[in-house]
Amino acid sequence: MELKSKLKRFFHNRWSAICRTWHYVAISIPFVVVAASLTLSVASVIRIRHVLDGQFLQYGAEVFGSSKMPYRKLTVISKGKESDDGSAPLKYSGGLDLENVQQLHDALDIAERSNNSTNQRSQALLNSLENLWEDCYSSSAYYPAKGFLEKQERGAVTSAEIVGVGGNYATVHPFRYESGGFLAEEADRYSIVLNTQMAWNLFHSYNVLGANVQIGQNMYEVIGVVCEGDDSIAEATGVTKPRAYVSFGQLARLINGSSNPDTSESASSTVKETDLAVTCYEVLLTDPIKNIAYNDLVKAMSDAVGYQEESAVLEIVNNTGRFQALRLYDKYFPLKASVSKLNGAMIPFHERSARLAEQYVVFWAEMLIVSGVALITGLCGVYGAIHGRKSKHEIIYVDSEEEAMEIRRV
């Protein structure tokens, strides 16, 4: 009988110990959940901030505008007829070329000055602006390049993206400058601006003003080095690959080699600047009423090139505010809405980066929502642990000579 009593007591004590242990574990879980959710919340906010800071090329409107004169940055991505040798694409039916760009510029100029008349803006403020709005255009080609310093070759890259630009490209794209500046609107045709990767590959330095870069048969003088981004998104989308900027007409010169595409006496096979496609047109427009700038651009596109929203050749990107929560929700939910309409278009590096950044922001926003729900749940658990019922298992004494044992109170 004594053995039976001891066995019963032994198993009862073991079970009671297990129950008490799990009781304390259950009490501690809400505290762990609160700590983990706070950590995830802070990490999500930091990561979102880091992603947004890396997209500084998307903030041209914020840099150019002010609280009194808000602006909106808009991008038109167009197709071109691409070649197999990496040279700049030629104009494509329904796409953009220099003639279309001039038509767009003229139409937008009329619209901007109409929108900012005295009945909508202060005339004094309007007159104080040197440039009411800005636009630029570009296209890209791929060529090998060599770097020369004091006539000595210092480095080479086998394939660099050569971006031909026109208009006020530097204002629309607020670069971070390592040295020098950017091409002026009426830039010398043999000037070039390098990104940090190309400068490093060619010269192992960013302070290379006055050095020369040979592309094809043309020699260009370096007038600036720009940083376009250096985070993980930039790495993933090719932002950190070697890249250089020249005036738009140089793309035709590179196709033709030593021939001059500006002369009317050129051979029929010579590519002229007007034969090139404009694969990216960007504009900073005043936006006194939200999205009026977008509507102005759509109207100008319709008048200039017959743009329609379902077009497979042209796509308008509303850059300003693209990382706002409602904009991201509308774009990515349902998921099919996030598929680009363009097929085979040459997406600029800054747009590729922005699209991946949108996905990063959506992911970390979801993590922030999950951590917020977990935090609320954990805090409720903490309150229950502090103010809830105590353990039903406690030590009592059978008599003064027997060891203490735990029993379950009913």
Secondary structure, 3 states (H helix, E strand, C coil): CHHHHHHHHHHHHHHHHHHHHHHHHHHHHHHHHHHHHHHHHHHHHHHHHHHHHCCHHHCHHHHHCCCCCCEEEEEEEECCECCCCCCCCECCCCCCEHHHHHHHHHHHHHHHHHHCCCCCCCHHHHHHCCCCCEEEEEEEEEEEEEEEECCEEEEEEEEEEEEEEEECHHHHCCCEEEEECCCCCCCCCCEEEEEHHHHHHHHCCCCCCCCEEEECCEEEEEEEEEECCCCHHHHHCCCCCCEEEEECCHHHHHHHCCCCCCCCCCCCCCCCHHHEECCEEEEEEECCCCCHHHHHHHHHHHHHHCCCCCCCCEEEEECCCCCCHHHHHHHHCCHHHHCCCCCCCCCCHHHHHHHHHHHHHHHHHHHHHHHHHHHHHHHHHHHHHHHCCCCCEEEECCCCCCCCEEEECC
